[in-house]
Amino acid sequence: MKILYRYVLGEHVGPFVFAIFTATLVLLLARIFKMMELIISKGVDVLTVGELFSYFLPSLLAMTVPMGVMVASLMAFGRLSADNEITALRGAGVSLYRLIWPVLVAGLVIAAGMYLFIDRVVPESNLRFKDLMLSIGMKRPDLELKERVFIQDFPGYELYIEEMDDRTGEMHNVTIFQMEGGRLKSTIVADRGKVASRNVRGVVVLELYDGEMHEVSPDNPDTYRRLRFDRQTVNLEFDSELVRTAHAAKGDREMTTAEMRDAVAKLDEGIAMTAAEPAATYIEEKYQFQQIEMLTRRKNEYLVEVYKKTAIPFACAALILVGAPLGVVVRGAGKGAGFSFSIGFFLVYYIMLLAGEAFGDRDMIPPFLAMWLPNILLTALGVWLLIRAAHGMVTLPALRFLDVRRWPLVRTILRKRKPRWAREEEARMAEESRR
């Protein structure tokens, strides 16, 4: 049996490496245009761009390795089924369950390695990528502005942008909170705005249009002033110490599981303290609500990222439960149909993962369920397919449908492509058979 197990595992190596290489290359090509923009518009040298690619590569491998596992299991078992080797093994008393278990064990080993890789290597590479992009972005500070995020990189200010065009710098629904001594001093709200970047290192100049300024006196909270403006200029300066030590400001993609759990505990304390603080005015109450909402969403983002670090590696094992029986039963529908079905199914899985991440961040679904629901559905489908394939299922109706050669329109087109003499010969033979 050891020889058989080594043989089955050996069938996976080639497709596994090929799938990872191909998928990673395709995803890197999608990033080349962004990197070329850095070279052309920012004057970044080629070696620095290559360094960015090296830091970006681990995050791609976190996605392409599970894809390679599924493609490898489907192609390996599909080849064994097409050559009737699985049929011969069944005749010798070797069931599909015995054939798949060493592959499943190998998938679990890959899953364990992937967890360590995603938890340790990927955050560090993401952090270095972020540091390098930050040093490049300091040549044009407005690149640091992002939409729908509370930006706290400017001392004494907090900035929130609802919508922003990264190419033109044009913004919509801009809110700026000016802080003084830990308290809210004024709030600027504008319908429109744009970045008027000056050639000064670490400074962003905003031009705001059609807005209002709300200011509360720090000495007398009952004194409130409201000022409308058609055009207002605001200078925002980066904290030089923050820029110098940018590697210390980690996001959820740059943190390990332990670091994110510590951050969640601190956020829980921050939410409790913010909710307990009394608000003297409507502006402060609104600011307090926004702060709690921001802290809660940040907490959910950390929790989603924690569960995603375990969900994606486990998918390596779960995808084997789908790919192996799918490769066995795919012979009746054609290799092209089965391969396209597996790629389409894998894309659906990642779409579900991304949708779960979005729902989990917004607390619409519990973070654990948001990340693990695709794996649960995947495992259930894989177990069902494995049982059906082990009991001699030839193919699936869905796979027959995916074979384009069976589609009526394609069959009509193929018939029309036949030369005239071939159609006449078919008609003559049909007439003779009727006689």
Buried (B, 14 or more C-beta within 10 A) or exposed (E): EEEBBEEBBEBBEEBBEBBBEBBBEEBBEEBEEEBEEBEEEBEBEEEBBEBBBEBBBBBBBBBBBBBBBBBBBBBBBBBBBBEEBBEEBBEEEBEBEBBBEBBBBBBBEBBBEBBEBBBEBBBEBBBBBBBBBBEBBBEBBBBBBEBEEBBBBBEEBBBBBEEBEEEEBEBBBBBBBBBEEEEBBBBBBBEBBBBEBEEEEBBBBBBBBBBBBBBBEEEEBEEEEEEEBEEBEBEBBBBEEBBEEBEEBBBBBBBBBEBBEEBBEEBEEBBEEBEEEEBEBEBBEBBBEBBBEBBBBBBBBBBBBBBBBBBBBBBBBBBBBBBBBBBBBBBBBBBEBBBBBBBEBBEEBBEBBEBBBEBBBEBEBBBBEBBBBBBEBBBEBBBEBBEBBBEEBEBBEEBEEBBEEEEEEEEEEEEEEEEEEEEEEEEEEEEEEEE
